[in-house]
């Protein structure tokens, strides 16, 4: 591991004293908030505290504050840099907010590897203004979707990791021919970013996530992933992610246990339904549920759209009948003009379910 008190940002190498002064200067009122967040984190990284306070994403509940040891974060950063061969001769783009773990970890990787960290606003298409090709970047599925045209015409990055949400089957198809190495990530704030990676494009896209570092994996009695790595956290971390395990280094993600719909005594995974039918419509879709007097919960398909015509609904229902088992078929198809999002840009399933239950979605 390299010295962690110097960093190269936008081609300028900053030793400790100069970096500390830069952090002070960047907290002025004239600096954009996204940039203030970068240097606020760097200042915290350089202080004498052994831990950092970070916020979870709030994907499946209310965001919470947790403390991560800096040694854990360094370990995670080293594993990623080793996996992708990132070093002082490499460059990487920071285009995620530094107030969340994914953005923070890009900065930590720059410290431990010595690569040149290029910064830009965390916008939808962060590649359109790049004047040079970079070796590495981390993006959300939304950013990848928004950047498709730019990356198709001029692939300005060698390797992309995608996290913060699932890559839809439609997006998977769209990126398959891009001349870029694209990996889906599995991880969370509690693990200081990802603990597993999966190649999702190219000639041989992978079906299973590959565990990196010394992480051990197994399933609990709910078929949910539990993970252990003393270099990243204490004890065994129990997740709500349903998985199948191929071997000690590979697993397949199947969906979220807390999203499971219990309809007539049958446990139904919303993610599996979306995986099967998402190619039928271009807009975003989510499977949720609403209370049902006989079934307990009824499966509901929600589309990000103003409305569907009766003909469009009939066609979609017929196509789904050809694909899905009877008990997986949505009892209703509803529309929301715009999906509510969490602070990190993921569809807010709790709010969507509340809207559906309250019949506020327009059919």
C-alpha positions in Angstrom: 0.0 0.0 0.0 1.3 3.4 -0.9 1.6 6.5 1.3 -1.9 7.8 1.9 -1.3 11.5 2.6 -0.6 12.6 -0.9 -2.9 12.5 -3.9 -3.0 13.5 -7.6 -6.1 15.4 -8.6 -6.6 16.7 -12.1 -2.9 16.0 -12.9 -1.5 17.9 -9.9 0.3 16.0 -7.2 -0.5 17.4 -3.8 1.8 16.7 -0.8 0.2 16.8 2.6 0.7 20.5 3.5 -0.5 21.7 0.1 -3.5 19.3 0.2 -4.6 20.5 3.7 -4.4 24.1 2.4 -6.4 23.2 -0.7 -9.1 21.6 1.5 -9.5 24.9 3.4 -9.7 26.9 0.3 -12.3 24.7 -1.3 -14.7 25.3 1.6 -15.4 28.9 0.5 -18.9 30.0 -0.6 -17.8 30.2 -4.2 -17.1 26.5 -4.5 -19.8 24.2 -5.9 -21.3 21.8 -3.3 -20.2 18.7 -5.1 -16.6 19.9 -5.0 -16.9 21.0 -1.3 -18.0 17.5 -0.5 -14.8 16.1 -2.1 -12.4 18.2 -0.1 -14.5 17.9 3.1 -14.0 14.1 2.8 -10.3 14.5 2.1 -9.9 16.6 5.2 -11.6 14.0 7.3 -9.6 11.2 5.7 -6.4 13.0 6.7 -7.3 13.7 10.3 -6.2 11.6 13.3 -9.5 9.7 13.8 -9.4 6.0 13.1 -13.1 6.0 11.9 -15.3 8.0 9.5 -19.0 8.6 9.9 -20.9 7.8 6.7 -24.6 7.5 5.6 -26.2 4.4 4.2 -28.2 4.9 1.0 -31.7 4.3 2.3 -32.6 1.8 -0.5 -34.7 -0.4 1.7 -35.4 1.9 4.6 -34.5 5.1 6.4 -30.8 6.2 5.8 -28.7 5.7 8.9 -25.3 6.8 10.1 -22.6 4.2 10.6 -18.9 4.3 11.4 -16.3 2.7 9.2 -12.6 2.2 10.1 -10.2 3.8 7.7 -8.2 0.6 7.6 -11.4 -1.2 6.3 -11.8 1.4 3.6 -8.1 1.1 2.6 -8.4 -2.7 2.4 -11.4 -2.4 0.1 -9.6 0.2 -2.1 -6.5 -2.0 -2.5 -8.6 -5.0 -3.5 -10.3 -3.0 -6.3 -7.1 -1.4 -7.5 -5.3 -4.8 -7.6 -8.2 -6.4 -9.4 -8.2 -3.8 -12.2 -4.4 -3.2 -12.2 -4.7 0.5 -11.2 -1.5 2.3 -10.2 0.3 5.6 -10.4 0.3 5.4 -14.2 -3.5 5.1 -14.3 -6.3 7.7 -14.3 -9.8 7.6 -13.0 -12.9 9.8 -13.2 -14.8 10.8 -10.0 -18.3 11.5 -11.2 -20.3 10.3 -8.1 -21.2 12.4 -5.1 -18.5 12.4 -2.5 -21.1 12.5 0.3 -21.8 8.8 -0.3 -19.6 5.8 0.0 -19.2 5.2 -3.7 -17.7 8.6 -4.3 -15.6 8.5 -1.1 -14.1 5.2 -2.1 -13.0 6.6 -5.5 -10.9 9.1 -3.5 -9.5 6.5 -1.2 -8.5 4.4 -4.3 -6.6 7.5 -5.5 -4.7 7.7 -2.2 -3.7 4.0 -2.1 -2.9 3.5 -5.8 -1.5 6.9 -6.7 -3.6 7.2 -9.8 -4.6 10.6 -11.3 -8.1 11.5 -10.0 -10.1 13.6 -12.5 -13.1 15.3 -10.9 -16.3 16.5 -12.5 -19.9 17.3 -11.4 -22.0 14.1 -10.6 -24.3 14.6 -13.5 -26.3 12.3 -15.8 -23.7 12.1 -18.5 -20.3 12.7 -16.9 -18.3 11.7 -20.0 -19.5 14.3 -22.5 -16.9 16.9 -21.4 -14.0 14.6 -21.0 -11.0 15.7 -23.2 -8.9 12.6 -22.4 -9.4 8.9 -22.0 -9.4 7.5 -18.5 -8.7 4.0 -17.3 -11.5 3.7 -14.7 -14.7 5.2 -13.5 -17.7 4.2 -11.3 -21.2 5.1 -12.3 -24.8 4.4 -11.5 -27.1 2.6 -13.9 -28.8 5.9 -14.6 -25.5 7.6 -15.5 -24.6 4.6 -17.8 -28.0 4.9 -19.6 -27.6 8.7 -20.0 -24.1 8.2 -21.4 -24.8 5.5 -23.9 -24.6 7.8 -27.0 -21.4 9.4 -25.8 -19.7 6.1 -24.9 -20.8 4.5 -28.2 -19.4 7.3 -30.4 -16.2 7.8 -28.4 -15.4 5.3 -25.6 -13.6 7.7 -23.3 -13.1 5.1 -20.5 -11.4 1.7 -20.4 -13.2 0.1 -17.5 -16.5 1.0 -15.8 -18.0 -0.4 -12.6 -21.7 0.1 -12.1 -23.3 0.2 -8.7 -26.1 1.7 -6.7 -28.8 -0.2 -8.4 -29.6 -3.2 -10.7 -28.6 -3.0 -14.4 -31.9 -3.7 -16.2 -32.1 -6.4 -18.9 -32.7 -3.6 -21.4 -29.6 -1.7 -20.4 -27.6 -4.9 -20.4 -28.5 -5.4 -24.1 -27.6 -1.8 -24.9 -24.1 -2.0 -23.4 -23.2 -5.4 -24.7 -21.3 -4.1 -27.8 -19.7 -1.2 -26.1 -15.9 -1.2 -26.4 -15.5 -0.8 -22.7 -15.0 -3.4 -19.9 -18.2 -3.0 -17.8 -18.7 -4.7 -14.4 -21.7 -4.8 -12.1 -20.8 -4.5 -8.5 -22.2 -6.1 -5.3 -21.7 -4.3 -2.1 -23.0 -1.7 0.4 -21.9 1.1 2.6 -21.3 -1.4 5.5 -18.7 -3.2 3.3 -16.9 0.0 2.1 -18.2 -0.4 -1.4 -18.2 -3.7 -3.4 -17.1 -7.1 -2.3 -17.9 -8.8 -5.6 -17.9 -8.0 -9.3 -19.5 -9.4 -12.5 -18.6 -8.7 -16.1 -21.8 -7.7 -17.9 -20.7 -7.1 -21.5 -18.3 -8.3 -24.1 -18.1 -11.8 -25.6 -18.7 -13.7 -22.4 -20.8 -11.8 -19.9 -20.9 -13.5 -16.5 -23.9 -14.9 -14.7 -22.3 -15.0 -11.2 -20.6 -12.4 -9.1 -17.0 -13.1 -8.2 -15.9 -12.4 -4.7 -12.7 -10.3 -4.4 -10.3 -10.2 -1.4 -10.7 -12.5 1.6 -14.5 -12.4 1.9 -16.3 -15.6 2.8 -19.9 -16.2 1.7 -22.7 -18.5 2.7 -26.5 -18.5 2.9 -28.7 -18.3 6.0 -32.0 -20.2 6.5 -33.8 -17.6 4.4 -31.5 -18.2 1.4 -30.0 -14.8 2.0 -26.3 -14.0 1.6 -24.2 -13.6 4.7 -20.6 -12.4 4.4 -17.5 -12.4 6.6 -14.2 -10.5 6.2 -12.3 -9.3 9.3 -10.5 -6.8 7.1 -13.8 -5.0 6.2 -16.1 -5.4 9.2 -16.6 -7.3 12.4 -18.3 -10.7 12.5 -20.8 -12.0 9.9 -22.8 -9.5 8.0 -26.4 -10.7 7.3 -28.0 -9.3 4.2 -31.5 -9.4 2.8 -30.2 -10.4 -0.6 -31.6 -13.7 -1.9 -28.8 -15.6 -3.7 -27.8 -19.0 -5.1 -24.2 -20.0 -4.4 -22.1 -21.6 -7.1 -19.0 -22.2 -5.0 -17.0 -20.4 -2.3 -16.1 -17.5 -4.7 -19.2 -17.1 -6.9 -22.9 -16.4 -6.3 -25.9 -15.3 -8.2 -28.1 -12.5 -7.0 -31.9 -13.3 -7.2 -33.6 -10.4 -5.5 -34.4 -8.8 -2.1 -35.9 -10.8 0.7 -37.7 -7.7 2.0 -39.3 -7.2 -1.5 -40.8 -10.7 -1.5 -44.5 -10.8 -2.2 -46.6 -13.3 -0.4 -49.6 -13.9 -2.7 -51.9 -16.7 -1.7 -49.1 -18.4 0.3 -46.7 -18.3 -2.6 -43.4 -16.3 -2.2 -42.8 -14.3 -5.4 -39.6 -12.3 -6.2 -40.4 -9.0 -7.9 -36.9 -8.9 -9.4 -37.4 -12.2 -11.2 -40.7 -10.9 -12.8 -39.0 -7.7 -14.0 -36.1 -9.7 -15.4 -38.6 -11.8 -17.4 -40.8 -9.1 -18.8 -38.8 -5.9 -18.9 -38.1 -6.3 -22.6 -41.8 -5.9 -23.4 -41.8 -2.1 -22.6 -39.2 0.6 -23.0 -40.1 2.6 -19.9 -38.9 1.8 -16.4 -41.0 -0.8 -14.5 -41.3 -2.1 -10.9 -43.2 -5.0 -9.5 -44.8 -4.2 -6.2 -47.9 -5.4 -4.3 -51.1 -4.1 -2.8 -53.4 -5.6 -0.1 -55.8 -8.2 -1.5 -58.8 -9.7 0.5 -58.2 -13.3 -0.6 -54.5 -13.5 -1.6 -53.1 -11.3 1.1 -50.9 -9.4 -1.4 -51.6 -9.0 -5.1 -48.8 -8.6 -7.6 -48.9 -5.1 -9.3 -46.9 -3.9 -12.3 -46.0 -0.2 -12.1 -44.7 1.6 -15.2 -43.1 5.0 -15.3 -45.6 6.5 -17.7 -48.5 8.9 -17.8 -51.0 6.2 -18.8 -51.5 3.2 -21.1 -54.4 2.9 -23.6 -56.7 -0.1 -23.1 -55.2 -1.6 -26.2 -51.6 -1.3 -24.8 -52.7 -2.9 -21.6 -54.4 -5.8 -23.4 -51.3 -6.4 -25.5 -49.0 -6.3 -22.5 -51.2 -8.6 -20.5 -51.3 -11.2 -23.3 -47.5 -11.0 -23.8 -46.9 -11.6 -20.0 -49.3 -14.6 -20.0 -46.9 -16.2 -22.6 -43.9 -15.7 -20.3 -45.0 -15.8 -16.7 -46.5 -18.6 -14.5 -50.1 -17.9 -13.7 -49.5 -17.0 -10.0 -46.7 -14.5 -11.1 -49.0 -12.5 -13.4 -49.7 -8.9 -12.2 -53.3 -8.4 -11.1 -53.1 -4.8 -12.1 -51.0 -2.6 -14.4 -50.7 0.9 -13.0 -48.7 4.0 -14.1 -46.8 6.7 -12.3 -45.6 9.7 -14.3 -42.4 9.7 -12.4 -41.0 7.2 -9.9 -40.1 8.7 -6.5 -36.4 8.2 -5.8 -34.2 7.7 -2.8 -31.4 10.2 -2.0 -29.0 8.1 -4.1 -31.3 8.0 -7.1 -32.8 4.6 -6.7 -36.5 4.0 -7.1 -38.1 4.4 -3.7 -40.0 1.1 -3.4 -41.6 2.0 -0.1 -43.1 5.2 -1.5 -44.2 3.4 -4.7 -45.9 0.7 -2.7 -47.6 3.4 -0.6 -48.9 5.1 -3.7 -50.2 1.8 -5.1 -51.8 0.8 -1.9 -53.5 4.3 -1.6 -54.7 4.0 -5.2 -52.9 7.2 -6.1 -51.3 5.8 -9.2 -53.2 6.5 -12.3 -54.3 3.5 -14.3 
